[in-house]
Amino acid sequence: MSAEPGPRRYDSLRRATQARETRAEIAGAARRLFVSQGWAATTVRDVAREAGVSVPTVYAVYGNKAGLTQALVDAADLSADVARELAELEAAAADPRRQLAAMAAYDRRLFERAGDVITLVREAGRTEPELAAAYRDARRRGDETRVQVFSSWPAGVLRDGLDVRSAVDIYAALCTIDVYTTLTTERGWAPDRVQQWWSESLARELLA
């Protein structure tokens, strides 16, 4: 039996690639519209028009507006490179100061690359329960990572009188999208400077 012709051999790969491109086009269109005109004011039809696809295609790919926004939340984590953070945390397992720096670097990447999505989801969550839940879940996952890291440190590493939960609270108060936006947008700080300040402040506030 002769081999399958070349063009047909790659049909499935071509379809998979086109599907990914369509998903990316829709997500990009949604992000632009949600940020520019607001989540509530943007319809699925608006997103379809901006992406150059049909309305049924948007529903088939993402379900609804909430599903589309959840996809943007997931993409925000990926854009910040979670795998890189985990690798850096493992490589610095014996050095709490370096681990704090790795977490600060992750938050800088997250806010730099997807700060508009985070702000969007938080604001839309004031009226949309599904998005409020998505925002809370993202915050909870961040807290769980910090609990795991801080709990792995030997006794005496945390500053006197500071327990793991309080350390997580202090971290959450310092490394926020609001602090990042204030420093970079209003005060003109470069992202590198914010990251360095976070690293130094976290070490000063948390470590003995």
Salt bridges, closest charged atoms under 4 A:
ASP11 OD1 - ARG14 NH1 2.94
ASP46 OD1 - ARG49 NH1 3.26
GLU50 OE2 - ARG32 NE 3.10
ASP77 OD2 - ARG141 NH2 3.26
GLU88 OE2 - ARG84 NE 3.16
ASP107 OD2 - ARG146 NH2 3.75
GLU112 OE1 - ARG108 NE 2.68
ASP116 OD1 - ARG31 NH2 2.67
GLU123 OE2 - ARG122 NE 3.61
GLU123 OE1 - ARG126 NE 2.93
ASP137 OD1 - ARG140 NH2 3.65
ASP143 OD1 - ARG146 NH1 3.30
GLU144 OE2 - ARG140 NH1 2.93
ASP178 OD2 - ARG122 NH1 2.86
ASP192 OD1 - ARG108 NH1 2.55
